[in-house]
Amino acid sequence: MGQCQSCTGFSSELNFLRAVHNGDRETAELSLAGDPAVLLRTTFYDRCSALHVAASNGHHELLSMILIRSASPDLLNRHKQTPLMLAAMHGKIACVQKLLDAGANILKFDSANGRTCLHYAAYHGHSDCLQAILSAAQSTIVVDSWGFARFVNVSDGRGATPLHLAARQGHPSCVRNLLGNGALVCALTARYGCSGSSPLHLAARRGSLDCVRELLSWGADRLHRDTSGRIPYFVALRNKHGDCAALLNPASSEPLVWPSPLKFITELNPEAKALLEEALMEANLAREKIILKGTAHSLASPVQPEAERIDDCDDGDDASQVDDYELCCICFDQACSMEVQECGHQMCAHCTLALCCHNRPNFAASCQSAPVCPFCRSAITRLVAAKSATRLGKAARRTRSLTEGGGGSSSFRGPPSAVTALEKFDNSSDMLDKT
């Protein structure tokens, strides 16, 4: 008799967990109605609750139903993993958002790897889950108890931060997201990979050119050595990633870096930031073309596909409109797209980058001195997009295609003009200093 009751109970909880796994809400509700205690049951080996099963399989409606009946969204399985960790691990953004809205704790560590939900989102490359967790981390509770910067840079059981994991797995969108939220590009591992590895070492080992680009543009040090004495260049060579090695070669020119520590850069509005990011990408890609020229490695154009360039060559209407915009008085090559406040002087995005990106960010310093306006020498307190920048965007891209394709003529040039603008800025800065 006892055996029969035991078998009946086991069958009931098995049916419930199977229904949750398959997303069968009707069967799950019938099982709960017959025996509410099945909600407390777990799988035999991993000790996963119904919340874990629903979260890992992306059944957000079932997850909501269970959360209403469950006391806590932070139930733990055998490895001390929460449902939020499993949802982030499997990229189930709807479940991640549901759990965050229910108050799931993002500060918990598992016992398998000593990782948080942020580590798992970064490791598996789910940038949408990563962003949702980072947004939740800006709440008062996390900021007061830990601090946002500490959470973003927290190490797992082997000394790897989320940025290390994203770089090692080759997820450039996660790398970009973490860097934009304060991840330290100079952080070093303890026992993950080779001890003392930076994110750049791990990206070089993976051979992810996009991750290497992102890290270099945020000031990653190409000359830092791990505990074995290797710089990222030798790591890339050893793993036969020739394109990464070419960019990491200390003999090649330094890339422009995003001046993140500067206050007026961190407070950029989205439009101004997008203009500067595009100019930074163009300048560094022009540098890459020079570095990789004559090697077996080549870069596809990130600006436009070839077919679009051919189509644009047939349309000269926008090219004539570009002449109506004011040219930058520093390089006389690009249109003015950035405005300096409070003085109101304008220059192109490339010259703005040259003004801000000559020196690698000093992460040891508490603050950096803001650059000055090259026209009036007053301190730059803020950068905004010039009023004509939005209208200019499409026309400038079309004109760039015309000059790259060899059709037509214009005073605007393609990506190589980014380097030209920087060189001209050096000369104009020297003249201003002499005066």
N, C-alpha and C positions, 0 to 999 in steps of 0.2 A: 504493500500500500504506500509506504514511504517512498519507494523507488518510483512509483507511478507519479506521485506529486512532484518529485524532483525532476523527473523527465519532462513533465508538463511545464514546470517553471523554466527549465532550460530551453525547451522548444519555444516558449513565449518570448523570452529575451532574444533568442536567436532570430526569430522572425522579425522582431522589432528592429534589431541592428541591421539585418539584411534589407529591410524596407528603407531605412535611413540611408544606407549605402547606395541603393538603387534610385533614391529620390521618390519613392512611392509614398506620398503623403497620406493617402487614404488608408493604406494598410498600417502605417505608423500610428495614425490616430486611433484606429480600431484596437491596436495592441495596447496603447496607452489607456484607452477607455476600459479594457478588460483587466489590466493590471498596471496601475500607475507606478508601481515599484520598478518596472523594467527601465525607467528613465535613469535609475541609479546603477544599472548593470554596465559592465565594460567587456571588451573583447578579451579572450582568454590570455593571449601572450603579451600583447602590447599595452593592455589595460587602457584602451581608448574608450572614452565615453561616447554617447550618441552625439554630443557636441563636436568631438574630434572627428567622428566619421562624416558628419554633415559638412563641417568646415573644409576638410581635406578634399571632399568630392564636389564642392561648389554648390551645394543645395541650400541656397540662402533662404528660401521660404520655409523649409523644414528647420533650418537653423533658427529662424525667428520664432517658430512655434515652440522649439525646445527651450530657447532663452526665456520665453514667458513663463515656462513651468520650472526652469532651473534656478537654483539659488545663486550660482556664480558662473560667470563666463570664463573663469580661470581654472577650470578643472585640469588636473595633471595626469598624464599617462605614465607608463613605466619609465620613460626617460625624462620625466619632469617637464614635458613639453605641453604648452597650452594649445587650445584650439586656434588661437591667433597665429602661433608659430606655424602650425600645419597649413593654415589658409595662405599665409605668406609664402611658405615653401612651395606650394602648388599653384601659386598665382591666381587665387580665387578672390578677386578684388571686391566683389559684392559681399562675400562672407567677411573679408577683412573689415570692410566699412561697417557691417552690421555689428561685429564684435567690438569695434572701437566705439561705436555709438552706445553699446551696452556697458561701456566702462571697463573693457578688458585692459589688464595691466601690461603695458609695453616694457616694463623694467624687469621682467622675470627672465632668468637664465635657465637653460635646460642642463641636464646632467650628462648628456651625451658628448657635447662639444663646448659647453659653457657659453652658448650663444643666445642672443635675443631674437625677437621677431625681425628686427632690422637686419641682423646678420643674414638670416635666411632669405629675406627678400633680395638682398644684394647678391648673395651667392648664386641664387637661381635666376637672377636677371629680370625680376619682375618690377620694373620701374614704377608702374602705377601703384602697386602695393607699397613700394618704398616711399613714394610721395605721400600716400595716405598716412603711413606711420609717422613720417617726419612732421606732417601737419598736426597730428595728434600730440606729438612730443612738444609742441610749442604751447601746450596748455599750462595753466598756472601750477598744477600739481607736479608735473615733471620738472618744470623750471625751478620751482621752489625746493624740491627734494634733491635733484641731481644737477640741474643746469642743462640747457639744450646742447651746448658744445660738448659737454662730457658724454651725453647720450650718443651723439653722432660719432664720437671717436672712441667709444668703449671697446675694449679688447675682449676676444673670446678666450677660451681656456688655453689656447696656444699662442696668444698674443697678437691675433689678427683683428684689425678693425674692419668694419663693413667695406671701407674703401679698398683694403687689401684683397678681400674676397672678390669684390666686383672686378678689380683689375686682373686678378689671377684667372678668373673664369672668362674674361674677355667680354664684359658687358659695358660698352661705352656710355649708354644712356644712364645707367646707374652710377657710373663714375662721375659723369657730368652733374647729375643730381646731387650726389653727396658733396662734391667740391663746392657747388653753389650754396650748400647749406652748412658750410664750415668744416668739412672734413679736412684733416691735416695731410697735405700732400707729402710731408716729410716724416710721417709716422713710421716706426720700425717694428718689425715682428719680433717675437721672442722665440717660439719653437715652430712657427708655421713657415713652411718652405725652408730656406736657409736662414738661420738666425741673423737678425739685423737687416733683413730685406726691406726696402721701401716699396710702395705701390708700383714705382717705375720698374724695379727689378722683376716684380711678378708679372707685369704687363709684357715685359721683354721676354720672359720665359714662356708666356702664352703665345707670343707672336701677334698680339692684337695691335695693329697699327693705329686704329682709332683710339684705343685706350692710351697708347703712347702719346698721340697727339694731344689728347685732353690733359694728360698729366703734365706734359711739357708746357702747355699754354697756361697752366696754373703755377708754374715755377718749380717743377720737380727738378732735383739736382742730378745732372747726368754723371757727376763725378763722385757721388757717394758710394762707398764700398761697404759690402756686407761683411760678416765676420770671417768669411773666406777670402776677403780682399778683392772681390770682384765688383766692378762697376756694371751698370745695366748693359753697356755696350758688349762686354764679354759674355754676359748671360745670353743675349740675343744671338751672338755668334755661335756659342756652344750649342744652342738649340736650333741652329740653321735657319734663323729668321733674318734674312739678309736685308729686307726693306726696313725693319725696325733697327737693325744694326747701323744702317746708313744714317738714320736720323739721330741715333744715340752716340754716334762717333764723336768723341771730344774734339776732333779736328774740324768738324763741320761747324757752320755758323750757329750761334745761339738763336733759338726761336724767340719771338715776342711772347711775353707772358701777360696774363690777365692780372691787373693790379688790384687784387681783391682786398688787401688790407686798407686801401684808401677809402675814407668815409664817403666821399662824394661818388665813388664807384659803387659801393655796396647799396647806396640809396637811389640808384638809377631807376627811372621809370621804365616799364617794359619796352616802349618804343625806342628810347635812347640806347638801352642795353642791347636790343636786337641789332641796331645799326653798328655798334662797336664790335659785337661778336662776329658779325658778317665781315667787317673789315679785318679783324684779327685772323679769321679763318683764311681770307684771301691772301693776307701777307705771309702767313705761315705756309700756305700751299705753294705760293710763289717760291719761297725758300726751299720747300721740298723738291720742287721740280728741278731746281738748280742742283741740289744735292744728289738726286737720283738720276740725273741726266748722264747718259753713257753707261748706266748699269743695266742689269737684266730686269730691274724693277721699274715699273711705271705706274703713274697715278691716273685714275679716271677723273675726268673733270667733274667736281661736285657742284659746279655752277649751273650748267645746263646740259642736257643730252644733245648729241650731235644733230638729231632731227629737228629739235627746237631751234638750234642755231641756224639751220638752213632756212626754216620758215621765217625767222626774224630778218634774214638778209633780204627777203622780198618786200619788207615793209619799212619804208624810210620815214614814215610820218612822225614817229616818236623821236627819231634821231634829230630831226630839225627842231623839236620842241626843247631838247636838252640845252640848246644854246641860250635859251631864255633865262636859265638859272645862273646865279652868281658863282664864279669859280673861286676856289680856295686861294687866298692871297699868299699862301705859304708855298704850295707845290704847283699851283696853276695847272693842275691836272685833273682834279676831281671837283664835283660840286660841293658847296657848303651844305653839310647835313647836321652839324652839331653847333649848338649855341652855348657860349660860356656865360654863366651868371655869377656875379651881378653886372658885369660890364656890358654884356650883350654882343661881344665880338663872335664871329662865326668862322668855322673852318671845317674841312672835310673829316670824316671819321678816321681815315688813315693817319692824318697829321695829329689828330687827337690821341690816337694810340701811341704814336711816336713820342708825344709829349708825356704820356703816363707810363710807358712800358720800357723805357731805356734800361732801367735797373731791375734786377730780380728782387721780388718781395723779400724783406728781411723778417722772417717769422719770429726771430728772437727779440726784435724790437717791439716796444709797447705801442708805438705809433709811427706813422710815416708822415713826412712833411708833404703837404699838397703841392702840386706843381702850380706855376703861375701862368697867366695868360701871355702868349708870345707877343701880343700887340701892345698891351698897356702895362704888363708886368704886375698886375694885381693878382692876388691869390684866387684860385678857382674854388668857389664854394659849392657849385652845382653845375651839372651838365644836362642839357635837355636837347631833344631833337628840334632842329630848325623847322619852321613852319612849312618850308618847301620840301622837306625831306620825304614826306609821304608821297607827294605827287611826283617826286623825282624818281622814286624807286623803280617803277616799271620801265620808265624811259631809259634810265641808266643801265639797267640790265640788258635791254635791247641794243643799246649803243655798244655795250661791251661785246656783245655777240657779233656785231657788224665788224668791229676792228679785229677780233680774234679770227673771224672767218675770212678776212681779207677783203670784204665787200664794203665799199663806201669809205668815207673819211669822217672823222669827228675829233673834237678836242678831248674826248673822254676815251680812256683806254681800259684794257682788261686787268686781270689780277696782277700782272707784272708791275702795273703802275703803283701798286701798294708799296713795293720795295722802293720804287723811284720816289714816291712821296716821302718815305722815311729818310732817304738820302738827302732830298732837298730840304727837309725839315732840319737836318743837322746843320746844313750850311746857313739857313736863315737864322737858326738859334745862335750860331756863332756871331753873325752880323749884329743881332740884337744885343748880345752881351757886350760887344765892342762899343756900341753906341751908349 
